[in-house]
Amino acid sequence: MTEAFTEPGDIEAFGRLQERLGDIYRDVFPDPLMPRTVLIVPSLSLDPEVLARIDGVRHYEERMLCLLLLLRMPETRVIYVTSGPIDEATIDYYLHLLEGVPHRHARERLTLLNCQDMSDRALTAKILERPRLMKRIADAIGDKSASHMVCYTVSEIERRLALELDLPIYGCDPKLLPHGSKSGGRKIFREAGVLMPDGFEDLESEKDIIDSLVELKRRDPQLRRAVVKYDEGFSGEGNATFDFEGCPETGLEAWIAAHLPQMDFGAHDLDWDIYRGKFAEMGGIVEAFVDGENKRSPSAQFRIDPAGHVEAISTHDQVLGGLTDQEFLGALFPADEAYRLEVQAEGMKAAKALASKGVLGRFAGDFISVPEETGWKHYAIEINLRKGGTTHPFIMLQYLTDGIYDSATGLFNTPQGEQRCYYATDNLASDGYRGLLPEDLIDIAVRNGIHFHGATQTGVVFHLIGALSEFGKLGAVCVGRSRQDAEELYRAMVAILDRECAHR
């Protein structure tokens, strides 16, 4: 998908271009009154076959609309590019979240551009194929010495776009992305001394999978299940669970080979023939399935700035579901107080290892945590070198409240010293919601008193609004004064939507 957009010398040229980001970070970022332009390209430049299994995935380009809140800085201009047009009611919704900035003032500093192309191809590829659109983007940027680009992920395509526009990216150099694959993540955890499930990485074939499963069972005869994962899976869609129940003491290799087609696949409409073909193309890992009563799936988020400084920026308890309970559905911030600082500390070990290799920008480390008599035991599962499902809710909380995250406590506090928490989801879906327009959703929120309120700094902010009418799907960030408040607000919001759409 990306090779056609890579030219000789791109790696070296991109390295030189990125040096400019250090100057911008030092001279422009600290002063909110400094003029700057931020180009936002929310392209999901990942495997198209994996993405195609996610309902309304093209509208995931709207998840980064939270960055429109950058317009609260009065000299900042934002250029937001998408595959297709975004409903003006949605844009209006976000701009009205800006405290102390008139709507018209913000709107005049916002440039919306789109490709008029809702096909399944990556947005960045569509942009590169449209020279006149490229020129409009370049014209809108203005002074490049104070401008940069923000992307969902930085692949070879985004690198080519950056070079064409002569604009640095606040994100990880694509040559370092292998550190964020499932195999690469295991290597980082091993290097950093972080506990992870027993397993094997850099696998390429069906035979590799079989051999790994045999060895895992040999090492631990009590092992009940194992997980097979694509190296570049997304939202759990590349995961499959293998069950050892009924396996014999002898002839284990043949038995495993015969039972691979019976694995539980994380994606709908996926069978073994399709899965092994994609595994051979993409590569992957096999690791022991972590069992345990009341196990959790916390995640720790970090940021490495252009100066190389590593900062812990949040923790979450992930909400998982789907066919194998490995699909990301949402997150509760902050993670449980019983272990959030432990997870943050373990994640920091991996973050420092990544920083030593030159990684830049936001990323997350995911864990499986199991309670034991002596406390919680945390197994590192993966690293996501991209803006994942926990990125945009936290950015939204920061910009809406002007609060800060205290890494010493794992809590988020407003300028008034009040705690704020949230429950966030990208997967609130119902057939009853189909046909709702953006203005319908906003009307429902306002009439029922759940719309985010600047005075109380609590309430609901919606995203993925463009997926609502066609797919009956949307996202939401429910901000409360405690985790319990946030969860109760989420349940109240769902009840309101269900009641309002009951006639459907």
ZATORKOL-329777 format. One line per 5 residues: number of its first residue (from 1); their letters; for each residue x, y, z of C-alpha. Coordinates in nm, 2 decimals. Each point is the difference from the previous one (the first is absolute). Example, Ala and Ser with C-alpha at 12.3 -4.5 7.8 and 13.67 -1.06 7.14 Angstrom:
BEGIN
1> as> 1.23/-0.45/0.78 | 0.14/0.34/-0.07
REM end
This chain:
BEGIN
1> mteaf> 0.00/0.00/0.00 | 0.28/0.24/0.08 | 0.29/-0.10/-0.23 | -0.12/0.21/-0.29 | 0.02/0.31/0.21
6> tepgd> 0.36/-0.06/0.12 | 0.29/0.15/-0.21 | 0.37/-0.04/0.03 | 0.15/0.23/0.27 | -0.33/0.04/0.18
11> ieafg> 0.13/-0.13/0.33 | 0.30/0.23/0.01 | -0.20/0.30/-0.12 | -0.27/-0.06/0.26 | 0.27/-0.01/0.27
16> rlqer> 0.12/0.34/-0.10 | -0.35/0.14/-0.02 | -0.08/-0.12/0.35 | 0.29/0.20/0.14 | -0.22/0.31/-0.06
21> lgdiy> -0.26/-0.13/0.25 | 0.25/0.05/0.28 | 0.02/0.37/-0.07 | -0.38/0.03/-0.02 | -0.04/-0.19/0.32
26> rdvfp> 0.25/0.23/0.18 | -0.11/0.33/-0.15 | -0.37/-0.03/-0.09 | -0.16/-0.26/0.22 | 0.05/0.17/0.34
31> dplmp> -0.17/0.32/-0.10 | -0.38/-0.03/-0.08 | 0.00/0.34/-0.17 | 0.27/-0.10/-0.25 | -0.14/-0.03/-0.36
36> rtvli> 0.01/-0.36/-0.13 | -0.19/-0.23/-0.23 | -0.08/-0.36/0.08 | -0.09/-0.24/-0.29 | -0.20/-0.29/0.12
41> vpsls> -0.01/-0.32/-0.22 | -0.20/-0.26/0.19 | 0.08/-0.28/-0.25 | -0.04/-0.36/0.12 | 0.30/-0.12/-0.20
46> ldpev> -0.02/-0.36/0.12 | -0.08/-0.33/-0.17 | -0.32/0.06/-0.20 | -0.13/-0.36/0.04 | 0.02/0.03/0.38
51> larid> -0.17/0.35/0.00 | -0.28/-0.12/-0.23 | -0.13/-0.21/0.28 | -0.08/0.30/0.21 | -0.34/0.16/-0.05
56> gvrhy> 0.02/0.36/-0.11 | 0.38/0.00/0.01 | 0.03/0.28/-0.25 | -0.17/0.23/0.25 | 0.28/-0.08/0.25
61> eerml> 0.17/0.30/-0.18 | -0.23/0.21/0.22 | 0.15/-0.12/0.32 | 0.28/0.27/-0.02 | -0.26/0.28/-0.02
66> cllll> 0.09/0.05/0.36 | 0.30/0.18/-0.13 | -0.23/0.28/-0.13 | 0.02/0.11/0.37 | 0.35/0.12/-0.09
71> lrmpe> -0.18/0.30/-0.14 | -0.04/0.13/0.36 | 0.35/0.15/-0.07 | -0.10/0.32/-0.18 | 0.29/0.00/-0.25
76> trviy> -0.02/-0.37/-0.09 | -0.13/-0.12/-0.33 | -0.12/-0.35/-0.06 | -0.03/-0.19/-0.33 | -0.20/-0.32/0.02
81> vtsgp> -0.01/-0.24/-0.29 | -0.23/-0.29/-0.04 | -0.12/-0.25/-0.26 | -0.34/0.15/-0.03 | -0.18/0.31/0.13
86> ideat> -0.08/0.04/0.37 | -0.35/0.12/0.08 | 0.01/0.37/0.09 | -0.22/-0.08/0.31 | 0.28/-0.22/0.13
91> idyyl> 0.26/0.28/-0.05 | -0.23/0.25/0.17 | -0.04/-0.25/0.29 | 0.38/-0.01/0.06 | 0.06/0.37/-0.04
96> hlleg> -0.27/0.08/0.26 | 0.20/-0.20/0.25 | 0.27/0.27/-0.01 | -0.01/0.21/0.31 | 0.07/0.37/-0.04
101> vphrh> 0.03/-0.01/-0.38 | -0.28/0.13/-0.22 | -0.12/-0.25/-0.25 | 0.07/0.22/-0.30 | 0.35/0.08/0.12
106> arerl> 0.08/-0.37/0.02 | -0.17/-0.09/-0.33 | 0.20/0.25/-0.19 | 0.32/-0.17/0.11 | -0.13/-0.35/-0.10
111> tllnc> 0.05/-0.14/-0.35 | -0.19/-0.31/-0.09 | 0.10/-0.20/-0.31 | -0.10/-0.34/-0.12 | 0.07/-0.24/-0.29
116> qdmsd> -0.37/-0.07/-0.09 | 0.11/-0.36/0.01 | -0.15/-0.24/0.26 | 0.17/-0.31/-0.13 | 0.19/-0.24/0.23
121> ralta> 0.34/0.13/-0.10 | 0.21/0.20/0.25 | -0.08/0.37/0.01 | 0.37/0.10/-0.04 | 0.02/-0.20/-0.33
126> kiler> -0.30/0.18/-0.13 | 0.15/0.34/0.09 | 0.33/-0.08/-0.18 | -0.19/-0.09/-0.31 | -0.17/0.34/-0.02
131> prlmk> 0.25/0.27/-0.09 | -0.25/0.28/0.01 | -0.11/-0.10/0.35 | 0.37/-0.02/0.09 | 0.04/0.36/-0.12
136> riada> -0.30/0.12/0.20 | 0.15/-0.16/0.31 | 0.34/0.16/-0.07 | -0.16/0.34/-0.06 | -0.19/-0.02/0.33
141> igdks> 0.30/-0.09/0.21 | 0.17/0.34/-0.04 | 0.32/0.03/0.20 | 0.15/-0.35/0.01 | 0.26/0.10/0.26
146> ashmv> -0.27/0.00/0.27 | -0.21/-0.28/-0.13 | -0.02/-0.38/0.04 | -0.22/-0.30/-0.09 | -0.19/-0.23/0.23
151> cytvs> -0.11/-0.35/-0.11 | -0.18/-0.30/0.14 | 0.30/-0.21/-0.09 | 0.32/0.08/-0.19 | 0.07/-0.26/-0.28
156> eierr> 0.20/0.03/-0.31 | -0.29/0.18/-0.17 | -0.01/0.27/0.27 | 0.38/0.04/-0.03 | -0.04/0.06/-0.38
161> lalel> -0.28/0.25/0.06 | 0.22/0.19/0.25 | 0.29/0.01/-0.25 | -0.23/0.13/-0.28 | -0.14/0.27/0.23
166> dlpiy> 0.34/0.07/0.17 | -0.18/-0.03/0.34 | 0.13/-0.20/0.30 | -0.22/-0.24/0.19 | -0.05/-0.02/0.37
171> gcdpk> 0.01/-0.38/0.00 | 0.21/-0.30/-0.02 | 0.24/-0.05/-0.30 | -0.14/-0.29/-0.20 | 0.33/-0.18/0.00
176> llphg> -0.06/-0.05/0.38 | -0.35/-0.13/-0.04 | 0.11/-0.37/0.03 | 0.05/0.07/0.37 | -0.37/0.05/0.02
181> sksgg> -0.09/-0.33/-0.16 | -0.10/-0.30/0.21 | 0.34/-0.16/-0.05 | 0.18/0.33/0.05 | -0.19/0.07/0.32
186> rkifr> 0.11/-0.33/0.15 | 0.36/0.09/-0.08 | -0.03/0.34/0.16 | -0.17/-0.15/0.31 | 0.28/-0.27/0.02
191> eagvl> 0.27/0.27/-0.03 | -0.16/0.22/0.26 | -0.05/-0.29/0.25 | -0.38/0.02/-0.01 | -0.20/-0.32/0.08
196> mpdgf> -0.20/-0.14/-0.30 | -0.17/-0.33/-0.08 | 0.22/-0.28/-0.11 | 0.00/-0.01/-0.38 | 0.18/0.04/-0.33
201> edles> 0.03/0.28/-0.25 | 0.11/0.05/-0.36 | -0.21/-0.29/-0.12 | -0.08/-0.03/-0.37 | -0.18/-0.32/-0.08
206> ekdii> -0.26/-0.26/0.11 | 0.29/-0.23/0.10 | 0.14/0.28/0.22 | -0.34/0.03/0.18 | -0.02/-0.38/0.05
211> dslve> 0.36/-0.03/0.13 | -0.06/0.30/0.24 | -0.32/-0.15/0.14 | 0.17/-0.33/0.05 | 0.28/0.16/0.19
216> lkrrd> -0.23/0.21/0.22 | -0.19/-0.31/0.10 | 0.32/-0.19/0.07 | 0.13/0.28/0.22 | -0.33/0.03/0.19
221> pqlrr> -0.21/-0.33/-0.01 | -0.28/0.19/0.19 | -0.03/0.26/-0.27 | -0.37/0.02/-0.11 | 0.01/0.25/-0.29
226> avvky> 0.24/0.20/-0.21 | -0.04/0.31/-0.23 | 0.12/0.03/-0.36 | 0.03/0.37/-0.12 | 0.08/0.18/-0.32
231> degfs> 0.30/0.22/0.04 | -0.21/0.30/-0.12 | -0.34/-0.08/0.15 | -0.24/0.28/0.07 | -0.25/0.02/0.29
236> gegna> 0.03/-0.38/0.06 | -0.11/-0.09/-0.35 | 0.32/-0.19/-0.07 | -0.02/-0.23/0.31 | -0.11/-0.36/0.02
241> tfdfe> -0.02/-0.22/0.31 | 0.11/-0.37/-0.01 | -0.15/-0.24/0.26 | 0.21/-0.29/0.12 | -0.30/-0.18/0.16
246> gcpet> 0.01/-0.37/-0.09 | 0.35/0.00/-0.14 | 0.19/-0.33/0.03 | 0.33/-0.07/0.17 | 0.15/-0.14/-0.31
251> gleaw> -0.05/0.11/-0.36 | -0.05/0.36/0.12 | 0.14/0.16/-0.32 | -0.25/-0.19/-0.23 | -0.29/0.07/0.24
256> iaahl> 0.08/0.38/0.01 | 0.03/0.01/-0.38 | -0.35/-0.17/-0.03 | -0.15/0.24/0.25 | 0.13/0.34/-0.13
261> pqmdf> -0.31/0.05/-0.22 | -0.21/-0.02/0.31 | 0.17/0.31/0.16 | -0.23/0.28/0.13 | 0.07/0.29/-0.23
266> gahdl> -0.03/0.36/0.12 | -0.15/0.12/-0.33 | -0.34/-0.08/-0.15 | -0.01/-0.20/-0.32 | 0.36/-0.12/0.05
271> dwdiy> 0.10/-0.37/-0.04 | 0.33/-0.19/0.02 | 0.08/0.02/-0.38 | -0.03/0.38/0.00 | 0.18/0.03/0.33
276> rgkfa> 0.30/-0.20/-0.09 | 0.04/0.17/-0.33 | 0.00/0.34/0.17 | 0.24/-0.13/0.27 | 0.24/-0.12/-0.27
281> emggi> -0.01/0.34/-0.16 | 0.02/0.21/0.32 | 0.18/-0.23/0.25 | -0.09/-0.01/0.37 | 0.04/-0.16/0.34
286> veafv> -0.13/-0.28/0.22 | -0.02/0.05/0.38 | -0.16/-0.16/0.30 | -0.35/0.11/0.08 | 0.00/0.17/0.34
291> dgenk> -0.27/-0.15/0.22 | -0.13/0.12/0.33 | -0.30/0.11/0.20 | -0.09/0.37/-0.02 | 0.29/0.07/-0.25
296> rspsa> 0.02/0.34/-0.14 | 0.14/0.17/-0.32 | 0.17/0.32/0.11 | 0.19/0.22/-0.24 | 0.26/0.27/0.06
301> qfrid> 0.06/0.29/-0.23 | 0.32/0.19/-0.05 | 0.15/0.28/-0.22 | 0.35/0.05/-0.11 | 0.06/0.36/-0.11
306> paghv> 0.25/0.12/-0.26 | 0.25/0.07/0.27 | -0.01/-0.37/0.10 | -0.18/0.05/0.33 | -0.23/-0.29/0.10
311> eaist> -0.33/0.10/0.17 | -0.27/-0.22/0.15 | -0.33/0.16/-0.11 | -0.28/-0.24/0.11 | -0.11/-0.35/0.10
316> hdqvl> -0.33/-0.17/-0.10 | -0.19/-0.32/0.07 | -0.09/-0.13/-0.35 | -0.35/-0.13/-0.06 | 0.03/-0.31/-0.22
321> ggltd> -0.26/-0.21/-0.17 | -0.08/-0.15/-0.34 | 0.01/-0.37/-0.10 | 0.31/-0.08/0.22 | -0.02/0.28/0.25
326> qeflg> 0.32/0.15/-0.16 | -0.16/0.28/-0.20 | 0.05/0.36/0.13 | -0.34/0.15/0.08 | 0.09/0.29/0.22
331> alfpa> 0.19/0.12/0.31 | -0.05/0.12/0.35 | 0.24/0.27/0.12 | 0.19/-0.01/0.22 | 0.08/-0.37/0.06
336> deayr> -0.09/-0.16/0.33 | 0.19/0.16/0.29 | 0.10/-0.35/0.12 | 0.26/-0.03/-0.29 | 0.01/0.31/-0.22
341> levqa> 0.33/0.12/0.13 | 0.15/-0.35/-0.04 | -0.12/-0.02/-0.36 | 0.14/0.35/-0.06 | 0.34/-0.10/0.14
346> egmka> 0.02/-0.32/-0.21 | -0.10/0.19/-0.31 | 0.26/0.27/0.07 | 0.27/-0.27/-0.02 | -0.11/-0.08/-0.36
351> akala> -0.04/0.38/-0.08 | 0.36/0.07/0.10 | 0.12/-0.29/-0.22 | -0.20/0.15/-0.29 | 0.13/0.35/0.06
356> skgvl> 0.36/-0.14/-0.02 | -0.08/-0.12/-0.35 | -0.13/0.34/-0.11 | -0.38/-0.06/0.02 | -0.20/0.33/0.00
361> grfag> -0.36/0.09/0.09 | -0.28/-0.16/0.19 | -0.03/-0.38/0.05 | -0.15/-0.25/0.24 | 0.10/-0.32/0.17
366> dfisv> -0.27/-0.25/0.07 | -0.01/-0.26/0.28 | -0.20/-0.29/0.14 | -0.01/0.03/0.38 | -0.10/-0.29/0.23
371> peetg> -0.06/0.03/0.38 | 0.21/-0.24/0.22 | 0.03/-0.04/0.37 | 0.30/0.24/0.01 | -0.15/0.26/-0.23
376> wkhya> -0.05/0.05/-0.37 | 0.22/-0.17/-0.27 | 0.03/0.19/-0.32 | 0.08/-0.16/-0.34 | 0.10/0.23/-0.28
381> ieinl> -0.19/-0.08/-0.32 | 0.07/0.26/-0.27 | 0.13/0.34/-0.09 | -0.20/0.23/-0.23 | 0.22/0.26/-0.17
386> rkggt> -0.30/0.20/-0.12 | -0.29/0.21/0.13 | -0.22/-0.29/0.12 | -0.34/-0.01/0.16 | 0.11/0.16/0.32
391> thpfi> 0.17/0.30/-0.16 | -0.28/0.22/-0.12 | -0.22/-0.03/0.32 | 0.30/0.11/0.22 | 0.08/0.29/-0.24
396> mlqyl> -0.36/0.11/0.01 | 0.00/0.00/0.38 | 0.32/0.21/0.01 | -0.13/0.26/-0.24 | -0.35/0.02/0.15
401> tdgiy> 0.12/0.05/0.35 | 0.35/0.15/-0.02 | 0.09/-0.26/0.27 | 0.32/-0.20/0.04 | 0.09/-0.36/0.06
406> dsatg> 0.19/-0.07/0.33 | 0.23/-0.29/-0.07 | 0.08/-0.03/0.37 | -0.36/-0.09/0.08 | -0.14/-0.11/-0.34
411> lfntp> -0.28/0.25/0.03 | -0.12/0.29/-0.22 | -0.08/0.33/0.17 | -0.16/0.31/-0.13 | 0.16/0.35/0.07
416> qgeqr> -0.23/0.02/0.30 | 0.15/-0.32/0.14 | -0.31/-0.22/-0.07 | 0.04/-0.36/-0.13 | -0.15/-0.09/-0.34
421> cyyat> -0.04/-0.35/-0.14 | -0.17/-0.14/-0.31 | -0.15/-0.30/-0.17 | 0.08/0.00/-0.37 | -0.12/-0.23/-0.28
426> dnlas> 0.04/-0.02/-0.38 | -0.25/-0.28/-0.03 | -0.34/0.11/0.12 | -0.22/-0.16/-0.27 | -0.37/-0.08/-0.05
431> dgyrg> -0.22/-0.06/-0.30 | -0.24/0.24/0.16 | 0.25/0.29/-0.04 | 0.02/-0.04/-0.38 | -0.14/0.30/-0.17
436> llped> 0.08/0.25/0.27 | 0.17/0.31/-0.14 | 0.26/0.20/0.18 | -0.25/0.27/0.09 | -0.23/-0.26/0.14
441> lidia> 0.26/-0.14/0.23 | 0.10/0.35/0.12 | -0.37/0.08/0.06 | -0.05/-0.31/0.21 | 0.31/0.08/0.21
446> vrngi> -0.10/0.36/0.06 | -0.37/-0.07/0.08 | 0.10/-0.28/0.25 | 0.27/0.20/0.17 | 0.29/-0.22/-0.07
451> hfhga> 0.20/0.23/-0.23 | 0.34/0.09/0.14 | -0.04/0.31/0.21 | 0.30/0.24/0.03 | -0.11/0.13/0.34
456> tqtgv> -0.01/-0.34/0.17 | 0.26/-0.16/-0.23 | -0.21/-0.31/-0.01 | -0.22/-0.16/-0.27 | 0.02/-0.19/-0.33
461> vfhli> 0.20/0.09/-0.31 | -0.08/-0.21/-0.31 | 0.23/-0.11/-0.28 | -0.02/-0.23/-0.30 | -0.32/0.19/-0.07
466> galse> 0.03/-0.05/-0.38 | -0.05/-0.38/0.05 | -0.33/0.04/0.18 | -0.26/0.03/-0.28 | 0.14/-0.28/-0.22
471> fgklg> 0.14/-0.24/0.26 | -0.19/0.09/0.32 | 0.34/0.04/0.16 | 0.17/0.28/0.19 | 0.26/0.08/0.27
476> avcvg> -0.03/0.19/0.32 | 0.21/0.14/0.29 | -0.20/0.02/0.32 | 0.17/0.23/0.25 | -0.08/-0.02/0.37
481> rsrqd> 0.15/0.08/0.34 | 0.08/-0.36/0.07 | 0.03/-0.33/-0.18 | -0.34/-0.09/0.14 | -0.15/0.33/-0.12
486> aeely> 0.14/-0.06/-0.35 | -0.14/-0.35/-0.03 | -0.34/0.11/0.13 | 0.00/0.29/-0.26 | 0.08/-0.25/-0.27
491> ramva> -0.29/-0.23/0.10 | -0.23/0.30/0.02 | 0.11/0.11/-0.35 | -0.07/-0.34/-0.15 | -0.34/-0.02/0.17
496> ildre> -0.09/0.34/-0.14 | 0.11/-0.09/-0.35 | -0.19/-0.33/0.02 | -0.31/0.17/0.12 | 0.01/0.27/-0.26
501> cahr> 0.05/-0.26/-0.28 | -0.25/-0.26/0.14 | -0.25/0.08/-0.27 | 0.25/-0.12/-0.26
REM end
